[in-house]
Amino acid sequence: MSTISLTNEQRLELYYWMILTRVFDENMVALWKQGRGVGGTFSQRGHEAISVGAAYALGPDDVIAPMHRDLGAYLLRGITPQRIFGNLLGRASGVSGGRDANLHGMGDLNLNIIGFISHLTHSLPVSLGVAMSFLYRNEARVALTFTGDGGSSAGLFHETLNMAAVWNAPLVVIVENNQYAYSTPLNQQMKSPNIADHAAAYAIPGVIVDGNDVEAVYAVTREAVERARQGGGPTLIEAKTMRMLGHAIHDGAEYVPRELLAAWEARDPVQRYRTFLCENGITDEDELAELTQRAEVEITDAIARAEASPLPDPATVLDGVYA
């Protein structure tokens, strides 16, 4: 674990957001396997340390543009489990009011969250535009966004990094390298094993971090955020992790070697942090069990309320449609 300045209270907060994300995810997958879900959905398993660690490093006025595997960031920044389950179940109480039964588009500008755009790299230029607005208004704020290993091969990824570097924009880009772009392994889409190496072409810092170590993710993100806030420009962070289930709920991921999954399961970010907290005397199993129970109660209540909430009124179908 990284040696950074975190209080024990902050460490327990990090753990709670991670376990809340994990419990949410497990219940979400169970709902869809029972046929109670609407459309498809995407598991977060294996990504909890990235979304939580990165979001925890931001200030309240900073802006974040998460992806479909960044549930922890949505939760930490203030979107409640009930609103998210409402969205997933197509209810009027959902973030998009029943218009997108997914994590796609699930933003809330009142919480400084930009909704995820389904094509991964399209969030990058939007976030760059946000970062540039901070420069124009002379505001000490930062924009942070994510993309995937597959997204790093797209043109928008490189165009955004180039423009951000030229303009010295207060932008942090995190690549969640989970080894597979849907079913394509990393070594079949790029020669370099490190996506962070791309940063050198744009003369910006490129940092590699263990994406299964929440404190390490927090530390490198916090450093990049503060550097951007002080006028130091953008940073590219590559968080190495593993997508532990398929691309989406319909995908059994039979193409992933079982031994690879087993190796990453031994590095599970939630269990790993749990062990760290106990072995270092920060807490004990009883307190962590209480936090887990608290998360389970919160998620169970959120599901019940979401399922009991109404479907959207068909008469409102054109509300909020601009094109």
N, C-alpha and C positions, 0 to 999 in steps of 0.2 A: 504494500500500500504506500501511497505517496505521503511524504512528510510535509504537510502544509498546515497552515494555521486554521484549524477548525476546532470549535469547542465541542465537548461531548454532546451538548444539546443539538448542535448543528448536525453532528454525525447521526444522531437518532432521527432527526428530520429527514436526512437523506435516505436512511433505511426505510422510514415510513413511506415516503413517496415511491420507493422501489417496490416495496411489498404491496402497496396499494395498486400499483401498475400490474404486478404479477397476479394478484387476486382478481383484478378486473379482467385480465387476459384469460385466465383459466375459466372464469365464469362465462365470458363471451364465447370462447371456443365450445364450451359445453352447450350453451344455448343454440348455437348454430348446428351442432351435431344432433340436437333434439328437434331440429326443424322449426325453432321458434324465432329465428332471425329473418331478416329481410335482405335479399341480395347476398353479396360476398362480404368477407371481412378479412383482416390481416392480423396475424399474431405478432405480439411484441416480444415474445420469449427470446431472451438473449440480448435484447437491446436496452434493457432498463437502465443500466449504468450510464449509457450515452445520453439518453433523453433527459434523465434526472440530473446528472452531473453538469451537463451543459446549461440547462435552464436555470439551475441553482446559481450559476456564475453571473447571471445577468442582474442589472439593476431594474427597479420597477418601471422606469421610463424607457428602457430598451425594448426593441421590437424583435420578435422571433417568428420565423416561418418554418414550422415543423413539417415532417413528412408523415406518411401512414404508419410508420413504426416508431413514432415519437410520442406515444400516449402519455408517458411520464411528464413530458414538457407541457402538454395541454392541461393536465391535472395540476401540476405545480403552479402554473401561471393563472389558475383560477377557474377553468371550466370544470364544473362539477361532474361527478360520475353519472348523476341522473340525467343531465343534459346530453352527455355523450351517449349513454344507452338510448335516450330518446331519439337521438340522431340515427343511431344504428338500427333502431326499430321503426324508423320512418314516422315518428310521432311529431305532433305539432309542438311539443315541448323540447324537441331536439334543437341543436344549434342552428341548423338550416331550416327549421320549421317544417320538417318532413319532406324537404325537397331533395335530399341527398342522403340516402340510408347508408352512410359510409363514413370513413374518416376523411374522405376527400372534401375539400371546400369548407372544412370545419374551423372557421376563424372567428375571432371576436375582436374587433379593433378597439373596443372599450378596454380590453385586457392586453392590448398591444400584441395580438396574435393574428398573423396573416394566414388565411385559409390555404390549405395544401392544394396545389395544382397537380392533377393526376399525372401528367407527364413530368417526371421528377425535376429535370433541370429548369423548368419554367419558373420555379420559385426563385431561382438565382438572380435573374435580371430584375425581378420585382423587388427583391431584398436590396439589391444594389441601388435601385431608385430611391428606396427608403433611406438608405445610408447617405446618398447624395443630398437628400432633402435636409438631413441633419447638418451637413456641411454648409449648405446655402443659408440655413437659419442660425448657424453658429451655435448649435446645441450640442452639448457633451453627451450624446446618445449613440448607441451602437445597434446595428442590425445583425442578427445571427440567423443563418439558415443551414439546411442540411441537404445532402444528396447522397446517392448510392454509388457503389463501385461501378455499376453499369453506366450511371449518369456521367461519370467522370470521362467517358469516351465521347460524349456528345459535344457538339460545337458550342452550345450555349455555356457549358461549363468553362471552356477556355476563353470565350469572349468576355464572360463576366469577370473572370480573374484578371484578364488583361486590362479591362476598363477600370476595375477597382484599384489595380496597382497604379495605373497612370494618374488617376484622380485622387489617389491616397484616401480612398473611402473608408469610413469606419465600419467595415464589414468583416464578419467572421464566417467562414465556410467550413462546415464539418462534413467530411465524407464518411458515411457509415459503411465501411468495407466489411460486408457480411459474407464474403467469399463467392456469392452467386447472384448474378443479375437474372432473376427468374431462374432459369435452368442452366445458364451459361457460367461456368467457373471463370474466375479472374484470369487464369493463365491462358484462356482461349480468347480473351479480348484485349489484352495488353502484354507487352514484353516485360516491362518493369514490375517487380513485385510490390513496389511502394508507390501508391498514388500521390503521396505527399511530395515525391520528387518533381512533380509537375510545377511546384511553386517556384523552383529555381528559374524557370523560363520567364517568369514575370517579376523576378527580383523581389519576391515577398517571402516571409518565413513559411516553411513547410514543416509541420510537426507530426510525428507519429506517436500515438498513445494507445495503451492497452484499453480497448473499449469495454472490457469486462471489469475494470477497476474504477469505481465511481469517483473516488477521491482523485485519482490521476486525471480522469476526464475533467473534473471540476477545476483542478489546478491549471492545466494547460489552457482551458477555455477562459478561466479568469484572467490569466496572464495576457491572452490574446485580446480579450474584451477591454482590459485596462489600457493596453498598448494602443488600441484603436481609439479609445476615448480621449487619449492624450495626444492624438494627432499622428500616431505611428503607422497608420494605414492597415490594410487587410492582412489576414492570416489564413492559411489553409491548414486544417487539422484533419489527419486521417486516423479514425478510430477503428482499430481492427477488432472484429467480433465474428460471430457466426449466427446466421439465421437458423434457429433450432427447429422450426417447422417449415412447411412449404411456403411458396410465394403468397398464397392466399388459402382460404379455408378449403377450397376444392382441390388443392395440389398436395398430393401425398409425398412429394419430393423423393421418389424412389431413385432418382438419379444421383443423390448425395450418398457418398460412401458411409456406411454405418460406423466404421471406425473413426471417421472424421467427426461425426456427431458425438460419439462417445468421448473423444478427447476434449471437445469443447464443453460437453456437459460437466466434466470434472472441473471446469473453470467457471461454472455458472455464476453470474454476477451477484445474484441475490444471496445465495448460500455462501459465497466467498466473503461477502461483506459481513454477513451474520457471524461467520467464524472469526473474522478479524475483530469485530466488536467485542466478542466474548473473550477471546484469547488475550486481548489487551486491557481487560478489566474495565472497559467502557460501559458495559451493561452485562446482563446475564440472560439465560434462556427464558426465565420467567417473564422478564420485561419485554423481550422480543415476542414471546407468545401473546402477551397482552396487545402489543401493536398489531400483530397478525389478526387477532380476533377483532380488534377495532376496524381494521381494513375489511374484514369479511362482513361485519355488520353494515358498514357503510355501503359496500357493493350490493349486498342482498337487498337493502332498503332501496338503493338506486334502481335496481332491476324491477322491483315491485312497483315503484312509483312510475317508472317509464312504461311498463306494460299496461298500467292502469290509465295512463294519459291518453287523450283522444288523438285520432288520426287527423291530419289537417283538413280543413274545410275546402272542398273542391273549388268553391267560389273564389278562393284566394290564390289559385294556381298561377296567375300572372303577376302577383305582388312581388316586387323586387326583381323583376325581369327587365333588363335594360337593352337587350339586343337579341 
